[in-house]
Amino acid sequence: MIKIILPIVVFIAVIYGISYFWSNSSSKGKKMIALGLITALITGISLTIYLIFD
């Protein structure tokens, strides 16, 4: 049960945190947040593909 609930709670907390920091940052801060999210997305997709084909 914890395997299902914990990731959902963490996902909601991350989305809330990103939206909070996004609304309270300047344009330079928004560029940094966007760059970090794009980097994390590319890294996550690459890692997932590597682990699937390994």
VENPE-V393192 format. One line per field, one symbol per residue. phi: phi as a letter, one per 30 degrees, with the letter a starting at -180 (. if undefined). burial: b if it has 9 or more other C-alpha atoms within 8 Angstrom, else e. A space follows every 50 residues. Layout:
phi->???
burial->???
This chain:
phi->.ddcdddddddddddddddddddccddddddddddddddddddddddddd dddd
burial->eeeeeeeeeeeeeeeeeeeeebeebeeebbeebeeeeeeeeeeeeeeeee eeee
